[in-house]
């Protein structure tokens, strides 16, 4: 009788024994199976660790998302408003503003007043004008004049230094009083070179190079009338080194045409920083 016929006719227990006997005969000649218990346990432990790590990371991400959503503003109904989460930037530190340069100290002569003798408000006003004037003069005067600085003696007085030489600069915007402006170059004094020019707005101006200090050196001066004020800009020589003022008439007239310089003059004419002229200067 064949195996199939035995399975069909035998009871259930007999059929199970026959199947097991057939399987044993089939695998009898096969090599023994390797021991997979150790590697399987190791792989299982690694897989379990990865799962725990993934679960932990997911929980942290969900918690962070919850905090971020909670930080979003809510509308009037209490619902969270979706949108980009902005992280506040750290407060910016404001850089300290540069302080104005310390003025050149000039000791007043006996009986002479200085800016230190002025009321605090007037002194602050004059110092502010000087601090505005210095960069304008520095930019518009030729480089041969040197570095321009204000002084603490008088609002009109500045200095320029170049190669150890000091050139005094007088920049004055004074209420006119009786004087009505510079006279044109009609008659020239011996040794004087005078040049006329018309500034913006039809303002007549003149620049003069004239002998100073017993005629050994020359200084240069610009003069014109603006609004209610008389304007003078003088560069004096450096007597000790026998050096004339290193600026020409044409250079001063070009300076006078610059809008920045005229704006400075206009400011001093509108809000004077000097007292009204009481005497009539020559020229």
VEXGULUM-893092 format. One record per residue (C-alpha): chain; x, y, z. Coordinates in pm, 1 decimal, always signed. Example, Ala and Ser with C-alpha at 12.3 -4.5 7.8 and 13.67 -1.06 7.14 Angstrom:
// VEXGULUM-893092
   c       east      north         up
   A    +1230.0     -450.0     +780.0
   A    +1367.0     -106.0     +714.0
This chain:
// VEXGULUM-893092
   c       east      north         up
   A       +0.0       +0.0       +0.0
   A     +134.8     +348.9      -82.6
   A     +182.7     +631.2     +164.8
   A     -111.7     +823.0      +14.1
   A     -339.1     +515.1      +59.0
   A     -218.8     +473.9     +418.7
   A     -302.8     +837.9     +496.0
   A     -649.1     +800.8     +344.2
   A     -735.5     +485.6     +541.1
   A     -544.8     +539.3     +872.4
   A     -685.5     +729.4    +1164.9
   A     -564.2    +1086.2    +1229.8
   A     -289.5     +985.4    +1476.9
   A     -151.6     +728.9    +1238.6
   A     -140.5     +985.6     +954.5
   A      +56.1    +1228.3    +1169.0
   A     +315.3     +963.5    +1254.3
   A     +358.7     +874.4     +890.5
   A     +415.8    +1238.8     +789.2
   A     +674.8    +1288.2    +1062.7
   A     +853.8     +965.8     +957.3
   A     +866.9    +1086.3     +597.6
   A    +1011.2    +1423.4     +704.0
   A    +1278.9    +1253.7     +915.4
   A    +1384.9    +1036.2     +624.0
   A    +1403.2    +1340.7     +394.9
   A    +1628.5    +1548.6     +624.7
   A    +1844.9    +1267.9     +755.0
   A    +2124.1    +1328.5     +507.6
   A    +2129.2    +1712.4     +548.2
   A    +2405.6    +1885.4     +754.2
   A    +2308.2    +2015.2    +1100.5
   A    +2163.9    +2366.8    +1111.9
   A    +2387.7    +2643.4    +1252.3
   A    +2312.6    +2790.2    +1591.0
   A    +2114.3    +3111.1    +1516.9
   A    +2017.5    +3180.0    +1874.5
   A    +2315.5    +3405.7    +1964.9
   A    +2310.9    +3625.4    +1647.8
   A    +1934.9    +3648.8    +1659.4
   A    +1945.4    +3772.5    +2016.3
   A    +2211.5    +4033.7    +1931.3
   A    +2016.8    +4153.0    +1629.3
   A    +1703.8    +4169.3    +1837.1
   A    +1875.2    +4381.1    +2099.8
   A    +2006.0    +4623.5    +1835.9
   A    +1667.2    +4648.7    +1672.2
   A    +1503.8    +4713.8    +2009.2
   A    +1757.5    +4988.5    +2086.2
   A    +1689.7    +5155.0    +1749.8
   A    +1318.5    +5146.2    +1809.4
   A    +1359.0    +5299.6    +2154.8
   A    +1585.4    +5574.7    +2013.3
   A    +1337.0    +5648.7    +1736.4
   A    +1051.8    +5662.2    +1982.8
   A    +1246.6    +5893.7    +2215.0
   A    +1348.4    +6127.0    +1929.1
   A     +993.1    +6138.2    +1803.0
   A     +868.0    +6227.7    +2147.2
   A    +1117.9    +6514.4    +2174.1
   A    +1017.7    +6646.2    +1831.3
   A     +651.1    +6633.5    +1921.9
   A     +720.3    +6813.2    +2251.0
   A     +919.9    +7085.7    +2074.7
   A     +644.5    +7129.8    +1816.7
   A     +391.4    +7161.7    +2096.7
   A     +594.0    +7436.6    +2262.7
   A     +634.2    +7620.9    +1932.6
   A     +263.1    +7599.3    +1854.4
   A     +176.4    +7716.8    +2204.3
   A     +395.8    +8023.2    +2146.1
   A     +193.7    +8129.8    +1841.0
   A      -51.5    +8416.0    +1903.6
   A     -417.1    +8320.4    +1937.6
   A     -704.4    +8494.1    +1765.1
   A    -1007.1    +8623.1    +1949.8
   A    -1166.8    +8276.9    +1948.9
   A     -865.1    +8125.7    +2124.7
   A     -742.0    +7931.6    +1820.4
   A     -372.2    +7926.3    +1747.3
   A     -272.5    +8142.8    +1450.7
   A      -50.9    +7959.6    +1207.4
   A     +253.6    +8135.5    +1067.7
   A     +625.0    +8159.2    +1076.6
   A     +789.7    +8145.6    +1417.0
   A    +1019.0    +8442.9    +1454.8
   A    +1304.6    +8419.0    +1699.1
   A    +1378.8    +8752.3    +1858.6
   A    +1720.8    +8885.1    +1766.2
   A    +1950.7    +8986.1    +2051.5
   A    +1932.3    +9357.0    +2129.2
   A    +2177.2    +9555.0    +1923.5
   A    +2434.7    +9758.8    +2106.8
   A    +2452.6   +10120.0    +1995.4
   A    +2807.8   +10224.2    +1918.4
   A    +2919.7   +10525.6    +2121.2
   A    +2914.1   +10847.8    +1926.6
   A    +3257.1   +10998.9    +1856.7
   A    +3333.2   +11298.9    +2070.8
   A    +3432.3   +11629.4    +1905.0
   A    +3807.5   +11691.6    +1903.0
   A    +3945.6   +11886.7    +2193.1
   A    +4001.6   +12249.6    +2083.6
   A    +4342.4   +12409.1    +2074.2
   A    +4388.1   +12606.1    +2394.2
   A    +4504.3   +12963.3    +2353.9
   A    +4570.4   +13161.0    +2669.4
   A    +4395.3   +13499.9    +2651.0
   A    +4599.5   +13814.6    +2680.9
   A    +4558.4   +14025.2    +2995.4
   A    +4210.9   +14179.0    +2987.7
   A    +4102.3   +13963.9    +2693.0
   A    +3795.9   +13742.0    +2728.2
   A    +3778.8   +13384.7    +2601.3
   A    +3497.6   +13141.9    +2531.4
   A    +3540.8   +13003.4    +2882.2
   A    +3401.0   +13333.6    +3013.9
   A    +3072.2   +13295.3    +2824.2
   A    +2745.2   +13175.3    +2980.7
   A    +2713.1   +12797.0    +2934.8
   A    +2434.5   +12817.4    +2674.5
   A    +2620.4   +13073.3    +2461.0
   A    +2944.5   +12882.8    +2487.0
   A    +2772.6   +12559.2    +2379.6
   A    +2617.2   +12741.5    +2082.3
   A    +2953.2   +12878.3    +1967.1
   A    +3127.8   +12543.1    +2012.2
   A    +2855.8   +12373.2    +1807.7
   A    +2910.8   +12620.4    +1523.6
   A    +3285.9   +12564.1    +1537.3
   A    +3238.4   +12187.2    +1524.3
   A    +3023.9   +12227.5    +1212.2
   A    +3268.2   +12469.4    +1053.2
   A    +3583.2   +12257.7    +1099.7
   A    +3492.5   +11974.0     +855.3
   A    +3368.4   +12226.3     +597.1
   A    +3691.2   +12424.9     +607.5
   A    +3895.6   +12104.1     +611.0
   A    +3727.6   +11978.2     +293.0
   A    +3723.1   +12304.2      +99.1
   A    +4060.7   +12457.1     +185.7
   A    +4358.9   +12321.5      -11.1
   A    +4561.7   +12040.2     +144.0
   A    +4860.5   +12273.6     +166.1
   A    +4690.4   +12442.0     +463.5
   A    +4699.6   +12122.5     +671.7
   A    +4475.0   +11992.4     +948.5
   A    +4209.1   +12238.8    +1066.0
   A    +4122.5   +12267.4    +1437.4
   A    +3904.7   +12500.9    +1637.9
   A    +4037.0   +12704.2    +1930.5
   A    +3887.5   +12786.6    +2268.7
   A    +3976.8   +13157.2    +2255.9
   A    +3719.4   +13293.5    +2012.4
   A    +3443.2   +13152.7    +1792.0
   A    +3613.0   +13315.9    +1490.9
   A    +3955.7   +13162.9    +1548.5
   A    +4080.6   +12832.3    +1405.4
   A    +4422.0   +12684.9    +1333.7
   A    +4566.1   +12471.8    +1055.6
   A    +4886.5   +12274.5    +1099.8
   A    +5111.0   +12136.8     +827.0
   A    +5470.7   +12011.0     +855.8
   A    +5519.6   +12177.7    +1192.9
   A    +5381.9   +12511.7    +1072.1
   A    +5069.6   +12673.0    +1217.7
   A    +4847.0   +12899.7    +1009.6
   A    +4580.4   +13098.3    +1195.7
   A    +4239.1   +13101.4    +1024.4
   A    +3979.8   +13367.6    +1098.8
   A    +3626.8   +13271.6     +988.4
   A    +3377.2   +13540.2    +1083.7
   A    +3003.9   +13578.5    +1007.5
   A    +2909.2   +13893.9    +1196.3
   A    +2595.4   +14110.6    +1187.7
   A    +2687.2   +14399.2     +961.0
   A    +2602.5   +14705.8    +1164.5
   A    +2726.0   +15002.7     +962.8
   A    +2941.1   +14809.6     +718.5
   A    +2773.1   +14705.8     +394.8
   A    +3022.6   +14460.1     +256.7
   A    +3360.3   +14441.7      +92.2
   A    +3462.4   +14710.4     -150.9
   A    +3547.1   +14590.0     -500.3
   A    +3907.5   +14583.6     -615.8
   A    +3921.8   +14938.1     -752.1
   A    +4254.9   +15054.4     -618.8
   A    +4524.7   +14814.6     -521.2
   A    +4762.1   +14873.1     -233.7
   A    +5128.1   +14819.2     -308.0
   A    +5202.6   +14449.9     -306.1
   A    +4833.8   +14349.5     -291.2
   A    +4673.7   +14119.0     -546.3
   A    +4293.7   +14145.9     -549.5
   A    +4038.0   +13936.8     -740.9
   A    +3662.3   +13996.6     -781.9
   A    +3402.8   +13722.8     -830.1
   A    +3026.2   +13677.8     -825.4
   A    +2892.4   +13406.9     -595.1
   A    +2561.2   +13219.0     -637.4
   A    +2268.3   +13451.3     -582.5
   A    +2453.4   +13747.3     -735.9
   A    +2669.3   +13808.2     -427.7
   A    +2978.4   +14013.4     -504.3
   A    +3295.0   +13891.4     -333.0
   A    +3662.7   +13966.1     -341.7
   A    +3977.0   +13779.9     -241.8
   A    +4302.6   +13955.1     -164.4
   A    +4660.5   +13846.4     -112.5
   A    +4839.6   +14115.5      +83.5
   A    +5174.2   +14170.4     +259.1
   A    +5180.8   +14101.0     +633.1
   A    +5439.2   +14110.1     +908.6
   A    +5645.1   +14396.4     +767.8
   A    +5595.1   +14273.9     +414.4
   A    +5809.6   +13963.4     +439.4
   A    +5517.6   +13723.0     +391.8
   A    +5160.8   +13741.0     +264.6
   A    +4818.9   +13639.8     +393.9
   A    +4500.9   +13576.5     +195.3
   A    +4150.3   +13701.0     +273.4
   A    +3800.5   +13644.3     +133.9
   A    +3521.7   +13893.9     +207.6
   A    +3158.1   +13945.5     +102.0
   A    +2819.1   +14048.7     +239.8
   A    +2547.9   +13786.1     +296.7
   A    +2197.7   +13868.3     +423.2
   A    +2252.1   +14088.9     +726.1
   A    +2610.5   +13976.5     +788.7
   A    +2961.7   +14051.8     +675.1
   A    +3168.9   +13742.1     +602.4
   A    +3547.3   +13716.8     +625.1
   A    +3778.2   +13419.7     +585.3
   A    +4146.0   +13495.2     +642.6
   A    +4448.5   +13263.4     +636.0
   A    +4754.6   +13422.0     +795.4
   A    +5122.7   +13339.0     +731.9
   A    +5356.4   +13145.2     +960.5
   A    +5596.5   +13414.9    +1063.1
   A    +5850.5   +13199.1    +1245.3
   A    +5934.7   +13002.7     +932.2
   A    +5879.4   +13301.1     +700.2
   A    +5604.3   +13108.9     +517.3
   A    +5317.3   +13288.0     +342.6
   A    +4959.1   +13162.5     +367.6
   A    +4944.2   +12851.1     +143.7
   A    +4618.8   +12946.1      -31.0
   A    +4543.7   +13162.2     -335.4
   A    +4268.8   +13410.7     -416.6
   A    +4109.6   +13175.4     -666.7
   A    +4103.4   +12892.1     -415.4
   A    +3918.9   +13105.3     -159.5
   A    +3668.3   +13225.0     -420.1
   A    +3597.2   +12866.0     -525.1
   A    +3543.9   +12778.4     -158.9
   A    +3294.9   +13066.1     -125.3
   A    +3084.8   +12928.2     -414.6
   A    +3040.2   +12587.3     -254.1
   A    +2680.1   +12529.2     -133.9
   A    +2799.2   +12364.9     +188.7
   A    +3000.9   +12672.9     +282.1
   A    +2714.0   +12905.5     +194.6
   A    +2476.6   +12693.7     +406.0
   A    +2712.4   +12740.9     +700.0
   A    +2717.8   +13116.8     +639.5
   A    +2337.9   +13121.6     +612.8
   A    +2303.8   +12941.7     +947.7
   A    +2527.5   +13198.0    +1120.6
   A    +2341.4   +13484.6     +952.4
   A    +2003.7   +13349.2    +1069.9
   A    +2122.6   +13272.7    +1424.2
   A    +2435.0   +13484.1    +1488.7
   A    +2719.6   +13350.2    +1698.0
   A    +2899.2   +13687.5    +1705.4
   A    +2805.5   +14033.1    +1825.0
   A    +2723.0   +14309.0    +1581.2
   A    +3018.7   +14486.2    +1421.1
   A    +3073.8   +14821.2    +1591.5
   A    +3370.1   +14952.2    +1393.7
   A    +3414.4   +14982.1    +1021.6
   A    +3705.9   +14765.2     +908.5
   A    +3926.0   +14881.4     +627.8
   A    +3905.0   +14747.7     +275.8
